[in-house]
């Protein structure tokens, strides 16, 4: 369709057909206030705050969030009719809203505050008793609901219906007595529940983890990458006085579209743990860095296969590179086990991009409960199905949340037989004539499948139906560790010495171990007999991760590393020197140059305005 020419407040502009007035106005810097509208949700026109005056059209205020532009349209946001209509709506919104801004967590970043000052009346004509509700209501152990602050925009309930495919939030009562509540008063269980906090335009939905912690102007925030799984969502980490106090989403349409899971949002309190390790110790006694690293080098050098190396799922590319040098040199022959990883081998070439799932006509998911393994890819699949009419085939033994779609074809295979079922799919009616791109996403069944056989079966299917594959690695930097050659899965049984980089092995320390060296940020049982080096957390760490699609993304730590702590790459360089390896890196950038990684831009690009049809 041809582009549309229109005028907004005297500004002539051209936008794609189907663009909503509210989004067209953003392209020329004109604010139209909204509560119910969100560019990732279907427009409903519930709050009526976006009223504007336009012609041709009836001579009355109309909603900019539900009206697409038309050729020759003239929009007036500042006509007396439009200004008065928006002010009237705000007056009604404030009729029962509590005046508790000084104690509201939304204060300082609240659209209701901002819109009242910019678009509302200076004083209210309403001076009557306000409606009261019991508050706060604990919707879960992480989220609190203040019903008195709610403006009934329905963003939260629509998010659950449209994006998460959950039925956990609803509206009770009618009219002015309406309020948001959980279904049957049960706590929220969804792994995606925390997104309603970011969606809420007022202080009705707040984080119980962050509640009453600080104000926006007390914090500094940094756009960085989540470390909880292999998707690599963009997040914003907020710090105050050297403590990580909040994690929110940071929209990246290539990866996460502004959504994050609850692991990434709420699992950060260990960063501020008072018991955090700050100085090196040798058998429970405080030590200098030099003595501790020398003790580690003496304890692990020359052990060969009697040395075990335990690596965490969120090892950075830079740390993996340095470990590769150690394992090729003084630690050659050591057994290496990377925890949290899948059994999927390194890809032979480029794999499917996350964003390409949007355009798939048929999506095949094999041997993975993606809600748990790669949560935000789960939301991307749901978007492709519900908003772009993609067909969905799931090969998995157990029920999954994608079964909520009645059109999902779920093949419940026996454990270990996924490859057999995949070989039958080439003749499936949905794949004989898919009508467009086919996406094949496969995991490892958490160890229940012969991964080499399954990978071959998925590759053969992709070749037959013209599809693209996406191996579903689970560990944060599994692809980066595979590329570096350190993502091994050796058994640590029988080793005499253990170098634990991060938390201890998930199966516990082998009984045969006589010497333990650990790089960790929290005290653990057994550390009183070990050499312990204090570690940085994900909120302090420099480096990069390679996500599930093979994209290298850089960490921007919000909290600087303060002495006596040292970053992981620096500790590994000192350990390499103690082991007799010649390394000379003045900082992390020389390591990245040797890895041929392009350093990050100082600031990411701003989120673009949504133009084009309202229903992607």
HULINDA-V694230 format. One record per pair of residues at least 24 apart in sequence whose ideal C-beta (glycine too) atoms are under 8 Angstrom apart, sorted by the first residue. I is the first residue (numbers start at 1). J is the second residue. D is the distance in Angstrom with one decimal. If there is no record, write none. Layout:
i | j | d
I | J | D
I | J | D
//
This chain:
i | j | d
4 | 69 | 4.8
4 | 70 | 6.5
4 | 71 | 5.5
4 | 73 | 7.7
5 | 71 | 6.2
5 | 72 | 6.8
6 | 69 | 5.1
6 | 70 | 7.3
6 | 71 | 7.4
6 | 72 | 6.9
6 | 73 | 4.1
6 | 74 | 7.1
6 | 75 | 6.7
7 | 73 | 7.3
7 | 74 | 4.9
7 | 75 | 6.9
8 | 75 | 4.4
8 | 77 | 6.9
9 | 75 | 7.1
9 | 76 | 6.6
9 | 77 | 5.6
9 | 78 | 6.1
15 | 69 | 6.0
15 | 611 | 5.4
16 | 611 | 5.4
16 | 612 | 4.6
16 | 613 | 7.7
17 | 68 | 7.5
17 | 69 | 7.7
17 | 613 | 7.5
18 | 68 | 5.4
18 | 612 | 5.8
18 | 613 | 3.4
18 | 614 | 6.2
19 | 68 | 6.5
19 | 69 | 5.3
19 | 610 | 7.9
19 | 611 | 4.9
19 | 612 | 6.0
19 | 613 | 7.6
19 | 614 | 7.7
20 | 64 | 6.8
20 | 65 | 6.1
20 | 66 | 7.2
20 | 67 | 6.6
20 | 68 | 5.8
20 | 69 | 7.4
20 | 614 | 5.2
21 | 52 | 6.4
21 | 54 | 7.2
21 | 64 | 3.9
21 | 65 | 7.7
21 | 67 | 5.2
21 | 68 | 7.5
21 | 69 | 6.1
21 | 73 | 8.0
21 | 75 | 5.8
22 | 50 | 5.6
22 | 64 | 4.3
22 | 65 | 4.8
23 | 609 | 5.8
23 | 610 | 5.0
23 | 611 | 6.0
24 | 69 | 5.4
24 | 75 | 7.9
24 | 611 | 7.4
25 | 64 | 7.0
25 | 75 | 7.3
25 | 77 | 6.8
26 | 609 | 4.4
27 | 609 | 5.4
27 | 611 | 6.9
30 | 77 | 6.1
31 | 118 | 7.5
32 | 64 | 4.9
32 | 65 | 7.9
32 | 77 | 6.0
33 | 86 | 6.4
33 | 111 | 7.3
33 | 115 | 4.4
33 | 118 | 7.5
33 | 119 | 5.4
34 | 65 | 5.7
34 | 201 | 8.0
35 | 93 | 7.6
35 | 111 | 7.0
35 | 112 | 7.7
35 | 151 | 5.5
35 | 153 | 4.3
35 | 155 | 8.0
35 | 201 | 5.0
35 | 202 | 7.9
36 | 65 | 7.2
36 | 153 | 4.1
36 | 154 | 6.2
36 | 155 | 6.5
37 | 65 | 3.7
38 | 155 | 5.7
38 | 199 | 6.4
39 | 610 | 4.4
40 | 163 | 7.1
40 | 257 | 6.4
40 | 258 | 6.1
40 | 259 | 8.0
41 | 155 | 6.5
41 | 158 | 5.2
41 | 159 | 6.5
41 | 162 | 6.0
41 | 163 | 7.4
42 | 158 | 7.1
42 | 162 | 6.2
42 | 614 | 7.6
42 | 615 | 6.5
43 | 614 | 5.7
44 | 154 | 6.9
44 | 158 | 7.1
46 | 152 | 7.3
46 | 153 | 6.2
46 | 154 | 5.5
47 | 89 | 7.1
47 | 93 | 7.6
47 | 151 | 6.6
47 | 152 | 7.6
47 | 153 | 5.2
48 | 85 | 7.9
48 | 89 | 5.2
49 | 86 | 6.1
49 | 89 | 5.0
49 | 90 | 6.9
49 | 93 | 7.5
49 | 115 | 7.1
50 | 86 | 7.8
51 | 82 | 5.9
51 | 85 | 4.2
51 | 86 | 5.5
51 | 89 | 6.9
52 | 76 | 6.7
52 | 77 | 5.0
52 | 82 | 5.0
53 | 77 | 7.8
53 | 79 | 4.4
53 | 81 | 5.1
53 | 82 | 4.4
61 | 85 | 3.9
68 | 613 | 7.9
68 | 614 | 6.5
83 | 119 | 7.6
86 | 119 | 5.0
87 | 119 | 6.2
87 | 120 | 5.5
87 | 121 | 5.1
90 | 115 | 6.3
90 | 116 | 5.8
90 | 119 | 6.1
90 | 120 | 4.1
90 | 121 | 7.5
91 | 120 | 6.8
91 | 121 | 5.9
91 | 124 | 6.0
91 | 125 | 6.9
91 | 126 | 6.7
93 | 151 | 5.3
94 | 120 | 7.4
94 | 124 | 6.3
94 | 126 | 7.7
95 | 124 | 7.9
95 | 126 | 5.0
95 | 128 | 7.9
95 | 130 | 7.5
96 | 130 | 4.8
96 | 131 | 4.2
96 | 148 | 7.0
96 | 176 | 7.4
97 | 130 | 7.8
97 | 148 | 7.2
97 | 149 | 6.4
97 | 151 | 7.3
97 | 202 | 7.8
98 | 130 | 6.9
98 | 148 | 4.9
98 | 149 | 6.4
100 | 149 | 7.8
103 | 212 | 7.7
104 | 149 | 6.9
104 | 203 | 4.0
105 | 203 | 5.6
105 | 206 | 4.6
105 | 207 | 7.6
105 | 210 | 7.0
105 | 211 | 6.1
105 | 212 | 6.9
106 | 149 | 7.9
106 | 200 | 7.8
106 | 202 | 5.9
106 | 203 | 3.3
106 | 206 | 7.3
107 | 203 | 7.2
107 | 215 | 6.7
108 | 215 | 5.2
108 | 216 | 4.2
108 | 217 | 5.8
109 | 216 | 4.7
110 | 201 | 7.8
110 | 202 | 6.3
110 | 203 | 6.5
111 | 201 | 4.6
111 | 202 | 7.3
112 | 151 | 6.9
112 | 201 | 6.6
112 | 202 | 4.9
131 | 176 | 6.4
131 | 177 | 7.6
133 | 179 | 6.1
136 | 206 | 7.8
137 | 181 | 7.6
138 | 187 | 7.5
138 | 208 | 7.1
139 | 182 | 5.6
139 | 187 | 6.6
139 | 188 | 5.1
139 | 193 | 7.7
139 | 205 | 7.7
140 | 187 | 4.5
140 | 188 | 4.2
140 | 189 | 7.7
140 | 193 | 6.3
141 | 187 | 7.3
141 | 208 | 6.8
142 | 193 | 7.2
142 | 194 | 6.5
142 | 207 | 6.5
142 | 208 | 5.6
142 | 209 | 6.0
142 | 262 | 6.7
142 | 266 | 5.3
143 | 188 | 6.3
143 | 193 | 6.2
143 | 194 | 6.9
143 | 196 | 7.1
143 | 197 | 6.5
143 | 205 | 6.2
143 | 206 | 7.4
143 | 207 | 6.7
143 | 208 | 6.3
144 | 205 | 7.5
144 | 206 | 5.3
144 | 207 | 7.8
144 | 208 | 5.1
144 | 211 | 6.4
145 | 180 | 6.4
145 | 181 | 8.0
145 | 204 | 6.3
145 | 205 | 5.9
146 | 203 | 6.3
146 | 204 | 5.2
146 | 205 | 8.0
146 | 206 | 7.2
147 | 179 | 4.6
147 | 180 | 6.7
147 | 204 | 7.0
149 | 202 | 5.1
149 | 203 | 4.9
149 | 204 | 4.4
150 | 179 | 6.7
150 | 180 | 5.8
150 | 202 | 7.0
150 | 204 | 4.0
151 | 201 | 7.0
151 | 202 | 5.6
151 | 204 | 7.5
152 | 178 | 5.9
152 | 180 | 7.6
153 | 201 | 6.0
155 | 196 | 7.4
155 | 199 | 4.5
155 | 200 | 6.6
155 | 201 | 7.0
156 | 180 | 6.4
156 | 196 | 4.1
156 | 199 | 6.1
156 | 200 | 6.4
156 | 205 | 6.3
159 | 195 | 6.3
159 | 196 | 5.9
159 | 199 | 5.7
160 | 190 | 7.4
160 | 196 | 7.7
162 | 386 | 6.8
162 | 387 | 7.9
163 | 192 | 7.5
163 | 195 | 7.6
163 | 259 | 6.9
163 | 379 | 6.0
163 | 382 | 6.9
163 | 383 | 7.3
164 | 190 | 5.7
164 | 192 | 4.6
164 | 195 | 7.7
164 | 379 | 7.0
164 | 382 | 7.5
165 | 382 | 5.4
165 | 386 | 7.5
165 | 401 | 6.5
165 | 402 | 7.8
165 | 404 | 4.9
165 | 405 | 7.1
166 | 190 | 4.8
166 | 192 | 7.5
166 | 401 | 7.9
168 | 193 | 7.2
169 | 196 | 7.5
180 | 204 | 7.3
190 | 262 | 7.8
191 | 261 | 5.1
191 | 262 | 5.2
191 | 263 | 7.2
191 | 371 | 6.4
191 | 372 | 7.6
191 | 375 | 5.6
192 | 259 | 6.7
192 | 261 | 6.0
192 | 262 | 6.9
192 | 375 | 6.9
192 | 379 | 6.8
193 | 262 | 6.0
194 | 260 | 7.2
194 | 261 | 7.7
194 | 262 | 4.7
194 | 265 | 4.1
194 | 266 | 6.3
195 | 249 | 7.0
195 | 259 | 5.3
195 | 260 | 7.0
197 | 248 | 8.0
197 | 265 | 7.9
198 | 248 | 5.8
198 | 249 | 5.4
198 | 258 | 7.7
207 | 246 | 7.2
207 | 265 | 7.8
207 | 266 | 7.4
209 | 266 | 5.3
209 | 269 | 6.9
210 | 245 | 6.2
210 | 246 | 4.7
213 | 240 | 7.5
213 | 245 | 4.9
213 | 246 | 7.2
214 | 238 | 7.9
214 | 240 | 4.7
214 | 245 | 5.5
214 | 246 | 7.8
219 | 245 | 6.4
219 | 246 | 7.2
220 | 558 | 6.7
221 | 558 | 6.9
222 | 556 | 5.0
222 | 557 | 7.1
222 | 558 | 3.9
223 | 250 | 4.9
223 | 556 | 6.3
223 | 603 | 7.5
223 | 604 | 5.4
224 | 555 | 5.5
224 | 556 | 4.3
224 | 557 | 7.0
224 | 558 | 7.0
225 | 545 | 5.9
225 | 553 | 4.7
225 | 554 | 7.2
225 | 555 | 5.7
226 | 260 | 6.3
226 | 264 | 4.1
227 | 314 | 4.6
227 | 476 | 5.3
227 | 538 | 4.1
227 | 545 | 7.3
227 | 555 | 7.9
228 | 261 | 7.3
228 | 263 | 4.4
228 | 264 | 4.8
228 | 267 | 6.3
228 | 476 | 6.9
229 | 261 | 7.6
229 | 263 | 7.1
229 | 264 | 7.7
229 | 373 | 7.5
229 | 374 | 6.2
229 | 375 | 6.8
229 | 474 | 6.7
229 | 475 | 8.0
229 | 476 | 6.3
230 | 374 | 6.3
230 | 472 | 7.7
230 | 473 | 4.7
230 | 474 | 5.8
230 | 475 | 6.1
230 | 476 | 6.0
230 | 477 | 7.7
230 | 478 | 5.7
230 | 479 | 7.2
230 | 547 | 5.9
230 | 548 | 4.1
231 | 255 | 6.6
231 | 256 | 6.9
231 | 354 | 7.4
231 | 374 | 5.3
231 | 375 | 7.1
231 | 376 | 4.8
231 | 377 | 6.1
231 | 547 | 6.2
231 | 548 | 5.9
232 | 476 | 7.8
232 | 545 | 5.8
232 | 547 | 3.2
232 | 548 | 7.1
232 | 551 | 6.8
232 | 553 | 5.2
233 | 259 | 7.7
233 | 260 | 5.0
233 | 261 | 7.8
233 | 264 | 6.0
233 | 376 | 5.6
234 | 604 | 7.5
235 | 260 | 5.9
235 | 264 | 6.0
235 | 265 | 8.0
237 | 268 | 7.9
237 | 539 | 5.9
237 | 558 | 4.4
238 | 558 | 7.0
239 | 539 | 7.2
239 | 558 | 4.3
239 | 559 | 5.1
242 | 559 | 6.0
242 | 562 | 7.4
243 | 271 | 7.3
243 | 272 | 4.6
243 | 559 | 7.7
244 | 268 | 5.3
244 | 271 | 4.4
244 | 272 | 6.2
244 | 537 | 7.9
244 | 539 | 4.5
244 | 558 | 6.7
244 | 559 | 6.4
245 | 272 | 7.9
250 | 604 | 7.8
251 | 607 | 4.8
252 | 604 | 7.9
253 | 355 | 7.1
253 | 607 | 8.0
253 | 608 | 8.0
254 | 353 | 7.6
254 | 354 | 7.0
254 | 355 | 5.3
254 | 551 | 7.8
255 | 354 | 5.7
255 | 355 | 7.7
255 | 376 | 7.3
255 | 547 | 7.2
255 | 551 | 7.6
256 | 376 | 4.9
257 | 376 | 7.9
257 | 379 | 7.5
257 | 380 | 7.3
257 | 383 | 7.6
258 | 607 | 8.0
259 | 376 | 5.8
259 | 379 | 5.5
260 | 376 | 6.9
261 | 375 | 3.9
261 | 376 | 6.4
263 | 375 | 7.5
268 | 539 | 7.0
270 | 521 | 7.3
270 | 522 | 6.4
270 | 537 | 7.0
271 | 537 | 4.6
271 | 538 | 7.6
271 | 539 | 4.9
271 | 540 | 7.9
271 | 559 | 7.6
273 | 521 | 7.9
273 | 522 | 6.2
275 | 522 | 6.5
275 | 523 | 5.8
276 | 521 | 5.6
276 | 522 | 6.3
276 | 534 | 7.6
277 | 520 | 6.6
277 | 521 | 5.9
277 | 522 | 6.6
277 | 523 | 6.2
277 | 532 | 6.4
277 | 534 | 4.0
277 | 535 | 7.2
278 | 534 | 5.4
278 | 564 | 6.4
278 | 565 | 6.7
279 | 534 | 6.1
279 | 564 | 5.5
280 | 531 | 7.5
280 | 532 | 6.6
280 | 533 | 5.3
280 | 534 | 6.4
280 | 564 | 7.9
281 | 527 | 7.4
281 | 531 | 7.5
281 | 532 | 4.8
282 | 531 | 5.3
283 | 528 | 6.8
283 | 529 | 5.7
283 | 530 | 7.2
283 | 531 | 7.6
284 | 527 | 7.6
284 | 528 | 4.1
284 | 529 | 7.4
289 | 533 | 7.8
289 | 564 | 6.9
289 | 566 | 7.0
289 | 574 | 7.3
292 | 531 | 5.7
292 | 532 | 7.8
292 | 533 | 5.9
293 | 533 | 7.3
293 | 571 | 7.4
293 | 574 | 5.2
293 | 575 | 5.5
293 | 578 | 5.3
294 | 578 | 5.7
295 | 517 | 7.6
295 | 531 | 4.7
296 | 499 | 7.2
296 | 517 | 4.2
296 | 531 | 5.2
296 | 533 | 7.2
296 | 575 | 6.2
296 | 578 | 7.4
297 | 575 | 6.3
297 | 578 | 3.8
297 | 579 | 5.1
299 | 497 | 5.6
299 | 515 | 4.3
299 | 517 | 5.8
299 | 531 | 6.6
300 | 331 | 6.7
300 | 334 | 8.0
300 | 497 | 5.2
300 | 499 | 5.4
300 | 515 | 7.4
300 | 517 | 6.3
300 | 579 | 8.0
301 | 330 | 5.7
301 | 331 | 7.9
301 | 579 | 5.8
302 | 330 | 7.5
303 | 331 | 7.8
303 | 334 | 6.9
303 | 495 | 7.8
303 | 496 | 6.4
303 | 497 | 5.1
304 | 332 | 7.3
304 | 333 | 3.9
304 | 334 | 7.1
305 | 333 | 5.0
305 | 334 | 7.1
305 | 335 | 6.3
305 | 495 | 7.7
306 | 494 | 7.6
306 | 495 | 5.6
306 | 496 | 4.3
306 | 497 | 6.6
307 | 331 | 6.3
307 | 333 | 7.6
307 | 334 | 4.1
307 | 335 | 7.0
307 | 495 | 6.1
307 | 496 | 7.4
307 | 497 | 5.0
307 | 498 | 7.6
307 | 499 | 6.9
308 | 334 | 6.9
308 | 335 | 4.9
308 | 336 | 7.8
308 | 337 | 7.0
308 | 490 | 7.7
308 | 492 | 3.9
308 | 495 | 3.7
308 | 497 | 7.1
308 | 498 | 4.7
308 | 499 | 7.3
308 | 510 | 6.9
308 | 513 | 7.3
309 | 334 | 5.2
309 | 335 | 6.9
309 | 336 | 4.6
309 | 337 | 7.3
309 | 498 | 7.8
309 | 499 | 4.9
309 | 501 | 7.0
310 | 337 | 5.6
310 | 339 | 6.7
310 | 492 | 7.0
310 | 498 | 6.5
310 | 499 | 7.1
310 | 500 | 4.5
310 | 501 | 6.5
310 | 502 | 7.2
310 | 504 | 7.0
310 | 505 | 4.7
311 | 336 | 6.6
311 | 337 | 7.0
311 | 338 | 4.4
311 | 339 | 6.9
311 | 481 | 7.1
311 | 486 | 6.4
311 | 487 | 7.8
311 | 501 | 5.4
311 | 502 | 6.9
312 | 338 | 7.8
312 | 339 | 6.2
312 | 340 | 7.3
312 | 501 | 6.3
312 | 502 | 3.0
312 | 503 | 6.4
313 | 338 | 7.0
313 | 339 | 5.9
313 | 340 | 3.3
313 | 341 | 6.5
313 | 474 | 7.6
313 | 475 | 3.6
313 | 476 | 4.9
313 | 477 | 7.1
313 | 478 | 7.1
314 | 475 | 7.6
314 | 476 | 4.0
314 | 477 | 6.1
314 | 502 | 7.6
314 | 538 | 6.5
314 | 545 | 7.4
315 | 477 | 5.7
315 | 480 | 7.8
315 | 481 | 6.0
315 | 486 | 7.6
315 | 501 | 6.8
315 | 502 | 7.3
316 | 477 | 6.5
316 | 480 | 7.6
316 | 541 | 6.6
316 | 542 | 7.7
316 | 543 | 3.1
316 | 544 | 6.1
316 | 545 | 6.6
316 | 555 | 7.2
316 | 568 | 6.7
316 | 569 | 7.4
317 | 477 | 6.6
317 | 480 | 4.4
317 | 483 | 7.9
317 | 484 | 6.9
317 | 543 | 6.3
317 | 544 | 4.8
317 | 545 | 6.9
317 | 546 | 6.2
317 | 552 | 7.0
317 | 595 | 6.3
317 | 597 | 6.9
318 | 542 | 7.6
318 | 543 | 4.5
318 | 544 | 6.9
318 | 568 | 7.8
318 | 569 | 4.7
318 | 588 | 5.9
318 | 591 | 4.8
318 | 592 | 6.6
318 | 595 | 7.1
319 | 501 | 7.4
319 | 543 | 6.7
319 | 568 | 4.8
319 | 569 | 5.9
319 | 572 | 6.1
320 | 477 | 7.2
320 | 480 | 5.9
320 | 481 | 5.0
320 | 484 | 3.8
320 | 486 | 5.0
321 | 484 | 5.7
321 | 591 | 6.3
321 | 594 | 7.4
321 | 595 | 5.6
322 | 569 | 6.3
322 | 572 | 4.1
322 | 573 | 6.7
322 | 576 | 6.6
322 | 583 | 7.6
322 | 591 | 7.3
323 | 484 | 7.3
323 | 486 | 5.0
323 | 501 | 7.6
323 | 572 | 6.9
324 | 484 | 5.0
324 | 485 | 5.6
324 | 486 | 5.7
325 | 576 | 6.6
325 | 581 | 6.2
325 | 583 | 7.4
326 | 572 | 7.4
326 | 575 | 7.4
326 | 576 | 6.0
326 | 579 | 6.7
326 | 581 | 6.8
327 | 485 | 7.9
327 | 486 | 6.7
329 | 579 | 7.3
329 | 580 | 7.9
329 | 581 | 5.3
330 | 579 | 4.2
330 | 580 | 6.1
330 | 581 | 6.4
331 | 579 | 7.5
334 | 499 | 8.0
335 | 488 | 7.8
335 | 490 | 3.9
335 | 491 | 7.0
335 | 492 | 5.7
335 | 495 | 6.1
336 | 486 | 6.0
336 | 488 | 4.1
336 | 490 | 5.5
337 | 488 | 6.6
337 | 489 | 6.0
337 | 490 | 5.5
337 | 491 | 7.5
337 | 492 | 5.6
337 | 505 | 6.6
338 | 475 | 6.6
338 | 478 | 7.4
338 | 481 | 5.7
338 | 486 | 6.9
338 | 487 | 4.7
338 | 488 | 6.5
338 | 489 | 6.9
339 | 475 | 7.6
339 | 502 | 7.9
339 | 503 | 7.9
339 | 505 | 6.6
339 | 506 | 5.2
340 | 474 | 6.2
340 | 475 | 4.3
340 | 476 | 7.5
340 | 478 | 8.0
340 | 506 | 7.8
341 | 473 | 7.1
341 | 474 | 6.4
341 | 475 | 4.1
341 | 478 | 4.8
341 | 481 | 7.4
341 | 487 | 5.7
341 | 489 | 7.0
342 | 443 | 6.3
342 | 444 | 4.5
342 | 451 | 7.8
342 | 471 | 7.9
342 | 472 | 7.1
342 | 473 | 5.5
342 | 474 | 4.8
342 | 475 | 7.2
342 | 478 | 6.7
343 | 444 | 4.3
343 | 447 | 6.3
343 | 449 | 8.0
343 | 451 | 4.5
343 | 489 | 7.1
344 | 442 | 7.9
344 | 443 | 7.3
344 | 444 | 5.4
344 | 451 | 5.8
344 | 455 | 6.9
344 | 471 | 4.7
344 | 472 | 7.4
344 | 473 | 5.9
345 | 451 | 7.1
345 | 452 | 7.3
345 | 455 | 6.8
345 | 482 | 7.5
346 | 479 | 7.5
346 | 482 | 4.0
346 | 483 | 6.7
346 | 487 | 7.9
347 | 471 | 6.0
347 | 479 | 7.7
347 | 550 | 7.3
350 | 550 | 6.6
351 | 468 | 7.4
351 | 469 | 5.9
351 | 470 | 5.4
351 | 471 | 6.3
351 | 549 | 6.2
351 | 550 | 6.1
352 | 439 | 6.1
352 | 440 | 7.9
352 | 441 | 7.9
352 | 468 | 4.0
352 | 469 | 6.0
352 | 470 | 4.1
352 | 549 | 6.9
353 | 549 | 5.1
354 | 380 | 6.1
354 | 470 | 7.8
354 | 548 | 7.4
354 | 549 | 5.3
356 | 437 | 7.0
356 | 439 | 6.9
356 | 468 | 6.6
357 | 381 | 6.2
357 | 384 | 5.4
357 | 439 | 5.3
357 | 470 | 7.9
358 | 383 | 6.8
358 | 384 | 5.6
358 | 388 | 6.4
358 | 616 | 7.7
359 | 384 | 7.9
359 | 388 | 7.6
359 | 436 | 7.0
359 | 437 | 5.4
360 | 384 | 5.8
360 | 390 | 5.4
360 | 436 | 7.1
360 | 437 | 4.9
360 | 438 | 6.3
360 | 439 | 3.9
361 | 390 | 5.9
361 | 391 | 6.7
361 | 434 | 4.8
361 | 435 | 4.8
361 | 436 | 3.4
361 | 437 | 6.1
361 | 438 | 6.8
362 | 390 | 6.6
362 | 391 | 4.7
362 | 392 | 7.7
362 | 393 | 6.9
362 | 430 | 5.3
362 | 431 | 6.1
362 | 434 | 4.4
362 | 436 | 7.8
362 | 438 | 4.9
362 | 439 | 7.4
362 | 465 | 7.9
362 | 467 | 7.9
363 | 390 | 5.5
363 | 391 | 7.2
363 | 392 | 5.2
363 | 393 | 7.2
363 | 438 | 7.7
363 | 439 | 4.7
363 | 441 | 7.0
364 | 393 | 4.7
364 | 394 | 8.0
364 | 395 | 7.3
364 | 422 | 7.9
364 | 425 | 6.6
364 | 431 | 7.7
364 | 438 | 6.9
364 | 439 | 6.9
364 | 440 | 4.8
364 | 441 | 7.0
364 | 461 | 7.3
364 | 467 | 7.4
365 | 392 | 7.4
365 | 393 | 7.2
365 | 394 | 5.0
365 | 395 | 7.1
365 | 396 | 7.2
365 | 402 | 7.3
365 | 441 | 4.9
365 | 442 | 7.6
366 | 395 | 4.5
366 | 396 | 7.5
366 | 418 | 5.6
366 | 421 | 8.0
366 | 422 | 5.8
366 | 440 | 7.1
366 | 441 | 7.0
366 | 442 | 4.1
366 | 443 | 7.1
366 | 454 | 7.0
366 | 458 | 6.3
367 | 395 | 6.7
367 | 396 | 6.6
367 | 418 | 4.5
367 | 442 | 5.7
367 | 443 | 4.6
367 | 444 | 6.2
367 | 445 | 4.0
367 | 448 | 7.6
367 | 449 | 5.2
367 | 454 | 6.2
368 | 396 | 7.0
368 | 441 | 6.9
368 | 442 | 6.7
368 | 443 | 2.9
368 | 444 | 7.8
368 | 445 | 7.4
368 | 472 | 4.9
369 | 396 | 6.5
369 | 398 | 7.1
369 | 400 | 5.2
370 | 400 | 7.6
370 | 402 | 7.8
370 | 441 | 6.9
370 | 443 | 7.7
370 | 472 | 6.7
371 | 400 | 6.6
371 | 401 | 4.8
371 | 402 | 7.8
373 | 443 | 5.8
373 | 472 | 5.7
373 | 474 | 5.3
374 | 472 | 5.5
374 | 474 | 7.4
374 | 548 | 6.2
377 | 441 | 7.3
377 | 472 | 7.5
377 | 548 | 7.4
378 | 402 | 7.5
381 | 441 | 7.8
383 | 616 | 8.0
387 | 615 | 6.6
387 | 616 | 6.1
388 | 616 | 7.3
391 | 430 | 4.9
391 | 434 | 7.7
393 | 425 | 6.8
393 | 428 | 7.0
393 | 430 | 6.3
393 | 431 | 7.8
395 | 421 | 5.0
395 | 422 | 6.3
395 | 425 | 7.8
397 | 445 | 8.0
397 | 448 | 7.8
415 | 445 | 6.7
415 | 448 | 4.2
415 | 449 | 7.6
416 | 445 | 7.7
416 | 448 | 5.7
416 | 449 | 6.1
416 | 450 | 7.0
418 | 445 | 6.1
418 | 449 | 5.1
418 | 454 | 5.5
418 | 457 | 7.9
419 | 449 | 6.9
419 | 450 | 6.6
419 | 453 | 4.5
419 | 454 | 4.5
419 | 456 | 7.5
419 | 457 | 4.1
420 | 457 | 7.9
422 | 454 | 7.0
422 | 457 | 4.2
422 | 458 | 5.9
422 | 461 | 5.6
423 | 457 | 5.3
423 | 460 | 7.2
423 | 461 | 7.5
425 | 461 | 5.8
426 | 460 | 7.9
426 | 461 | 5.9
426 | 464 | 4.6
426 | 465 | 6.4
431 | 461 | 7.9
431 | 465 | 4.9
434 | 465 | 6.3
434 | 466 | 7.9
434 | 467 | 8.0
437 | 466 | 7.9
437 | 467 | 7.1
437 | 468 | 6.9
438 | 462 | 7.4
438 | 465 | 5.0
438 | 466 | 6.4
438 | 467 | 3.3
438 | 468 | 7.2
439 | 467 | 6.5
439 | 468 | 6.1
439 | 470 | 6.7
440 | 467 | 4.9
440 | 468 | 6.9
440 | 469 | 4.9
440 | 470 | 7.1
441 | 469 | 7.8
441 | 470 | 4.8
441 | 472 | 5.7
442 | 469 | 7.1
442 | 470 | 7.7
442 | 471 | 6.3
442 | 472 | 6.4
443 | 471 | 7.9
443 | 472 | 4.2
443 | 474 | 7.6
470 | 548 | 7.1
470 | 549 | 6.8
471 | 548 | 7.7
472 | 548 | 6.6
473 | 548 | 5.2
476 | 545 | 5.9
477 | 545 | 4.4
477 | 546 | 6.0
478 | 548 | 7.9
479 | 546 | 4.3
479 | 547 | 7.0
479 | 548 | 6.7
479 | 550 | 5.8
480 | 544 | 7.5
480 | 545 | 6.1
480 | 546 | 3.5
480 | 552 | 7.5
483 | 546 | 6.6
501 | 568 | 7.8
502 | 535 | 7.2
519 | 568 | 7.0
519 | 571 | 6.4
533 | 571 | 6.0
534 | 564 | 7.3
534 | 565 | 5.7
535 | 565 | 7.9
535 | 568 | 7.0
536 | 561 | 5.7
536 | 565 | 5.8
536 | 566 | 7.6
536 | 567 | 5.6
536 | 568 | 6.5
540 | 565 | 7.3
540 | 567 | 7.5
541 | 567 | 6.4
541 | 568 | 6.5
542 | 567 | 5.6
542 | 569 | 7.1
542 | 588 | 5.0
543 | 568 | 7.4
543 | 569 | 6.7
543 | 588 | 6.6
544 | 592 | 7.2
544 | 597 | 6.1
552 | 597 | 5.8
554 | 599 | 7.2
554 | 600 | 3.7
556 | 600 | 7.0
//
